[in-house]
Amino acid sequence: MVWLGDHAEEPFRRAVNTARLHAAFDQLVGKGRWEPRHSLGTFPVRFPGQDDTGDTGWHVDASFAGEDSDPNDFLSWRVNVSSRGRALLMLFLFSDVDEKEAPTRIRVGSHLDVAKTLEPAGETGMRLRELAPTLAATVGRSEVIATGEAGTVYLCHPFLVHAAQIHLGTQPRFMAQPPLSPTEPFELHRSDDDSYSPVERAIRRGLS
């Protein structure tokens, strides 16, 4: 397992700025409610092997640093019920990924459980190390895997519980996982029901 740093070279900048993706961002987050990206963030490159790489636990990606967060301690970063700092979880496949080539595992509907868990913490949210033990509540959810040909992009709810896995295939797996950042915080109490984005509606569904 090798982590490559943020890449903003032209091919990657173009990959995250296609008309089709922008239309999907508008549909899921709302027009004018997301920040354009000019890079693809970090690349977790996974190679074939039988050994546990130590990073295959179920988790939700953190989205912001709290006052008590350590830049060098990812588990001290936070998530809150309005998903401050993260509008979508995105998975960009840059190699063909089948069931043996370490596809990301996803617990279907787990974002609803996470929304409910985060609600009592309000805007302060929870540190990842606080949130992690609560994810046991999602164990009963069905599981799917993020397979596809190179060029496939998964746009996921930011609260979706997911996990890496051991690579049992034969070719290295290349993937980028940048966040889509919002231009404004998600609003869970709008005066006009028609103005909620699908991501906001999903959070509200989890809280109901």
KACOR-V740723 format. One record per helix or strand of 2 or more residues. SS is the DSSP state (alpha for helix, beta for strand). FROM is the first residue (numbers start at 1). LEN is the number of residues. Records with the same first field share a line. If there is no record, write none. Layout:
SS = FROM-LEN ; FROM-LEN
This chain:
beta = 2-3 ; 43-4 ; 78-2 ; 88-6 ; 105-3 ; 126-2 ; 143-3 ; 153-4 ; 162-2 ; 175-2 ; 179-2
alpha = 10-6 ; 19-11 ; 74-3 ; 110-10 ; 128-11 ; 193-3 ; 198-10
